[in-house]
């Protein structure tokens, strides 16, 4: 089958997050296949796949929707697709960063960037010893997570002892947790920077609610009325205030270094400033984050238009060698 005649594949899991992407592809009449990551199978002996380019949009927050089975399966499938020589947008390396907060922190460390003091543990017996090397208040978060799920704050050692004694520490689906010093955000907000093709796309400030303590902005939607999984999609229904923001050029360059190191072609990075000493901390990498809703009103343009522009560029690169060969023949 000619590569130029194959559609692109969209490997996704959330039922509504990618409707804008589907709509823009349809508007431009770009053939594509929806590949549902949470209900999927593949043949490791096959020698080709039915698409010429795969776009990976499998989020590690899938477990909050009962689709845990898709998270680790995705890495295996992406390896398979890449082995067959099919280009993947946000491939195996990006997926690995997306699905491990521990790897994200290692990435920051490798780039010599500041991040909250953290200990990574895989057993409940290690929680208290790890906490004793940090300053309270602490937050404990699962290693594989998203939408702020599984983050708990402990103000004192006594609170943490009680949770340990009652086996209330959540180690997540890979039995690994991060114990991290809590950083009070200056201005009561965090900054989320989105990138495309390794370059700055836009940034927003996400203002925290008074009741919120977590470092992940998606968790800010955890109200009785809003499920955390729909945070950025449904933020207008909450008390969250989001505003366009242009970070300093140095921060933009640093974020671009991060996504380059992570091999993330479309995704975001989050940071905050410590209210106590003005120290900036990077704390999260979102290889598979979603664009902010109501973007045209908020930031002045639709990022999905630019994303599909990039997809078309990748398709052109994929087709060009074949087209040039046919021209010679």
C-alpha positions as CSV (number, residue, x, y, z in Angstrom):
1,X,0.0,0.0,0.0
2,X,1.3,3.4,-0.9
3,X,2.2,5.5,2.2
4,X,0.7,8.6,0.4
5,X,-2.7,6.9,0.3
6,X,-2.8,5.9,3.9
7,X,-4.7,8.0,6.4
8,X,-3.1,9.3,9.6
9,X,-3.9,7.5,12.9
10,X,-5.1,9.3,16.1
11,X,-4.3,7.1,19.1
12,X,-6.6,8.5,21.8
13,X,-8.5,7.6,24.9
14,X,-10.7,10.5,26.1
15,X,-14.1,10.5,24.4
16,X,-14.4,14.3,24.1
17,X,-11.0,16.0,24.5
18,X,-10.1,15.5,20.8
19,X,-13.2,16.6,19.1
20,X,-11.7,19.9,18.1
21,X,-8.8,18.0,16.5
22,X,-11.1,15.6,14.6
23,X,-13.2,18.6,13.4
24,X,-10.2,20.5,12.1
25,X,-8.9,17.4,10.3
26,X,-12.3,16.8,8.8
27,X,-12.6,20.5,7.8
28,X,-9.3,20.2,5.8
29,X,-10.4,16.8,4.4
30,X,-7.4,15.0,5.9
31,X,-8.2,11.3,6.1
32,X,-7.7,9.9,9.6
33,X,-8.5,6.8,11.6
34,X,-9.6,7.0,15.3
35,X,-7.7,4.3,17.2
36,X,-9.1,3.9,20.7
37,X,-6.1,3.2,23.1
38,X,-8.2,1.8,25.9
39,X,-9.7,-1.0,23.8
40,X,-7.0,-2.0,21.4
41,X,-5.0,-4.9,20.1
42,X,-2.1,-5.4,17.7
43,X,-0.1,-8.1,16.0
44,X,3.6,-7.9,16.8
45,X,4.4,-9.9,13.7
46,X,2.7,-7.5,11.3
47,X,4.9,-5.7,8.8
48,X,2.8,-2.6,8.3
49,X,0.0,-0.5,9.9
50,X,-2.9,1.1,8.1
51,X,-1.7,4.7,8.5
52,X,1.4,6.7,7.4
53,X,1.6,8.8,10.6
54,X,0.4,8.1,14.1
55,X,-0.5,10.9,16.6
56,X,-0.2,9.7,20.2
57,X,-2.7,11.4,22.5
58,X,-2.8,8.8,25.2
59,X,-2.9,10.5,28.6
60,X,-1.7,9.0,31.9
61,X,-4.8,10.4,33.5
62,X,-6.7,7.5,31.8
63,X,-6.9,5.6,35.0
64,X,-9.2,8.3,36.4
65,X,-11.7,7.1,33.8
66,X,-11.2,3.4,34.3
67,X,-8.9,3.0,31.4
68,X,-5.7,2.0,33.2
69,X,-5.1,-0.8,30.8
70,X,-4.3,1.6,28.0
71,X,-1.3,3.3,29.8
72,X,1.3,0.6,29.7
73,X,-0.1,-0.9,26.5
74,X,0.5,2.3,24.7
75,X,4.3,2.2,25.2
76,X,4.4,-1.3,23.7
77,X,2.3,-0.3,20.7
78,X,4.3,2.9,20.0
79,X,7.5,0.8,20.1
80,X,5.9,-1.5,17.6
81,X,4.8,1.3,15.2
82,X,8.2,3.0,15.4
83,X,9.9,-0.3,14.7
84,X,8.0,-0.5,11.4
85,X,9.3,2.9,10.4
86,X,6.1,4.8,10.8
87,X,6.6,8.3,12.3
88,X,4.9,9.0,15.6
89,X,4.0,12.5,17.0
90,X,4.8,12.2,20.7
91,X,6.5,8.8,20.4
92,X,7.9,6.3,22.9
93,X,10.2,8.7,24.7
94,X,7.6,11.3,25.1
95,X,5.1,8.7,26.4
96,X,7.6,7.5,29.0
97,X,8.1,11.1,30.3
98,X,4.3,11.6,30.3
99,X,3.6,8.5,32.3
100,X,6.2,8.9,35.1
101,X,6.6,12.0,37.3
102,X,9.8,10.5,38.6
103,X,11.2,10.6,35.1
104,X,10.0,14.2,34.7
105,X,12.0,15.2,37.8
106,X,15.1,13.3,36.5
107,X,14.7,15.3,33.3
108,X,14.7,18.6,35.3
109,X,17.7,17.4,37.2
110,X,19.6,16.5,34.1
111,X,19.0,20.0,32.8
112,X,20.0,21.5,36.1
113,X,16.6,23.1,36.6
114,X,14.9,23.7,40.0
115,X,12.1,21.5,41.2
116,X,10.5,20.8,44.6
117,X,12.6,18.6,46.9
118,X,11.3,15.1,46.4
119,X,11.8,11.5,47.5
120,X,10.5,8.6,45.4
121,X,9.4,5.5,47.3
122,X,7.9,2.1,46.3
123,X,6.9,0.7,49.7
124,X,5.0,2.1,52.7
125,X,7.9,1.3,55.0
126,X,9.9,4.0,53.1
127,X,7.4,6.8,53.5
128,X,8.3,8.1,57.0
129,X,12.1,7.8,56.5
130,X,11.8,9.7,53.3
131,X,9.6,12.4,54.9
132,X,12.1,12.9,57.7
133,X,14.6,14.2,55.1
134,X,12.1,16.8,53.9
135,X,10.3,19.8,55.4
136,X,6.5,19.9,56.2
137,X,4.0,20.5,54.8
138,X,4.4,17.7,52.2
139,X,2.3,16.4,49.4
140,X,2.3,12.8,48.3
141,X,1.4,12.0,44.7
142,X,1.3,8.9,42.6
143,X,4.0,8.5,40.0
144,X,1.7,7.7,37.2
145,X,-1.1,10.2,37.3
146,X,-2.9,13.1,35.7
147,X,-5.6,15.6,36.4
148,X,-4.2,16.0,39.9
149,X,-5.5,12.6,40.9
150,X,-4.1,11.0,44.1
151,X,-2.4,14.1,45.6
152,X,-2.7,14.4,49.3
153,X,-1.2,17.1,51.6
154,X,0.2,16.4,55.1
155,X,0.9,19.3,57.4
156,X,2.6,17.4,60.2
157,X,4.5,14.2,60.8
158,X,1.7,13.0,63.1
159,X,-0.8,13.3,60.2
160,X,1.5,11.3,58.0
161,X,2.1,8.6,60.7
162,X,-1.6,8.2,61.0
163,X,-2.0,7.7,57.2
164,X,0.8,5.2,57.2
165,X,-0.5,3.2,60.1
166,X,-3.9,3.0,58.5
167,X,-2.4,2.1,55.1
168,X,-3.9,5.2,53.5
169,X,-1.0,6.1,51.2
170,X,-1.8,5.7,47.5
171,X,1.1,4.2,45.5
172,X,-0.8,4.2,42.2
173,X,-0.8,1.7,39.4
174,X,3.0,1.2,39.3
175,X,3.3,1.1,43.1
176,X,5.5,4.2,43.2
177,X,4.8,7.5,44.9
178,X,6.5,10.9,45.2
179,X,6.9,12.6,48.6
180,X,7.4,16.3,47.9
181,X,7.8,19.5,49.8
182,X,4.7,21.7,49.3
183,X,5.4,25.0,47.6
184,X,3.0,27.9,48.3
185,X,2.5,29.6,44.9
186,X,3.2,33.3,44.7
187,X,0.2,35.2,43.5
188,X,-1.8,32.1,44.2
189,X,-1.3,30.9,40.6
190,X,0.8,28.5,38.5
191,X,1.9,29.0,34.9
192,X,1.2,26.5,32.1
193,X,3.3,26.8,29.0
194,X,2.3,25.0,25.8
195,X,4.6,24.2,23.0
196,X,4.4,22.9,19.4
197,X,7.2,21.4,17.4
198,X,9.6,22.4,20.1
199,X,8.6,26.0,20.2
200,X,6.6,28.3,22.4
201,X,2.9,28.3,21.5
202,X,1.2,30.1,24.4
203,X,1.1,30.3,28.1
204,X,-1.7,30.9,30.7
205,X,-1.8,31.7,34.4
206,X,-4.1,29.4,36.3
207,X,-5.3,31.0,39.5
208,X,-5.8,28.7,42.5
209,X,-9.0,28.5,44.5
210,X,-8.7,29.2,48.2
211,X,-9.5,25.6,49.0
212,X,-6.8,24.1,46.7
213,X,-3.3,23.1,47.8
214,X,-2.1,20.8,45.0
215,X,0.6,21.7,42.6
216,X,-1.2,20.3,39.6
217,X,-3.6,22.8,38.0
218,X,-5.9,20.0,36.8
219,X,-6.7,19.2,40.4
220,X,-8.0,22.7,40.9
221,X,-11.3,21.5,39.4
222,X,-11.9,19.1,42.2
223,X,-15.2,20.5,43.4
224,X,-18.3,18.4,44.1
225,X,-19.7,19.6,40.8
226,X,-16.7,19.0,38.6
227,X,-14.8,15.7,38.0
228,X,-11.0,16.4,37.9
229,X,-10.7,14.6,34.6
230,X,-12.6,17.3,32.8
231,X,-10.7,20.2,34.5
232,X,-9.3,22.2,31.7
233,X,-12.2,21.3,29.5
234,X,-14.8,22.6,31.9
235,X,-13.0,25.3,33.8
236,X,-15.5,28.0,32.9
237,X,-18.0,26.2,35.2
238,X,-15.7,26.4,38.2
239,X,-14.3,29.3,40.2
240,X,-10.9,29.0,38.4
241,X,-9.6,32.1,36.7
242,X,-7.4,31.6,33.7
243,X,-5.6,34.4,31.8
244,X,-3.2,34.7,29.0
245,X,0.4,35.3,30.1
246,X,3.7,35.8,28.3
247,X,6.5,34.4,30.4
248,X,10.0,35.9,30.4
249,X,12.1,35.0,27.4
250,X,14.5,33.0,29.6
251,X,11.6,30.8,30.9
252,X,10.4,30.2,27.3
253,X,13.8,29.1,26.2
254,X,14.0,26.8,29.2
255,X,10.6,25.2,28.5
256,X,11.8,24.7,24.9
257,X,14.9,22.9,26.2
258,X,12.7,20.7,28.4
259,X,10.4,19.6,25.5
260,X,13.4,19.0,23.2
261,X,15.0,16.8,25.8
262,X,11.8,14.9,26.3
263,X,11.2,14.6,22.6
264,X,7.7,16.1,23.0
265,X,6.3,17.5,19.8
266,X,3.2,18.9,21.3
267,X,2.8,19.4,25.0
268,X,3.2,21.6,28.0
269,X,5.3,22.4,31.1
270,X,4.1,23.8,34.4
271,X,5.9,25.9,36.9
272,X,5.3,28.2,39.9
273,X,7.1,30.7,42.0
274,X,7.6,30.1,45.7
275,X,5.7,32.8,47.7
276,X,8.4,32.7,50.5
277,X,11.6,33.4,48.5
278,X,10.6,34.0,44.9
279,X,12.3,30.8,43.8
280,X,10.9,29.4,40.5
281,X,10.2,25.6,40.4
282,X,9.3,23.4,37.5
283,X,7.1,20.6,38.6
284,X,5.2,18.9,35.8
285,X,5.6,17.9,32.2
286,X,2.4,17.3,30.1
287,X,3.4,15.4,27.0
288,X,-0.2,14.8,26.2
289,X,-1.9,17.9,27.7
290,X,-4.9,19.4,26.1
291,X,-5.2,22.9,24.7
292,X,-7.0,25.4,26.8
293,X,-10.8,25.6,26.0
294,X,-12.2,28.8,24.5
295,X,-8.8,29.5,23.2
296,X,-9.7,32.1,20.6
297,X,-11.3,34.4,23.2
298,X,-8.6,33.7,25.8
299,X,-5.3,33.8,23.8
300,X,-6.6,35.1,20.4
301,X,-6.2,32.1,18.2
302,X,-7.2,28.4,17.9
303,X,-4.1,26.2,18.7
304,X,-5.7,23.3,16.9
305,X,-5.3,25.1,13.6
306,X,-1.6,25.4,14.2
307,X,-1.4,21.8,15.4
308,X,-3.0,20.5,12.1
309,X,-0.6,22.8,10.2
310,X,2.2,20.9,11.9
311,X,0.5,17.6,11.1
312,X,0.4,18.6,7.4
313,X,4.1,19.4,7.5
314,X,4.9,16.0,8.9
315,X,2.7,14.4,6.3
316,X,4.6,16.3,3.6
317,X,7.9,15.1,4.9
318,X,6.5,11.6,4.9
319,X,5.2,11.8,1.4
320,X,7.9,13.8,-0.3
321,X,10.5,11.1,-0.8
322,X,7.9,8.8,-2.4
323,X,6.5,11.6,-4.6
324,X,10.1,12.6,-5.7
325,X,10.7,8.9,-6.6
326,X,7.5,8.7,-8.7
327,X,8.5,11.9,-10.5
328,X,11.8,10.5,-11.5
329,X,10.2,7.3,-12.7
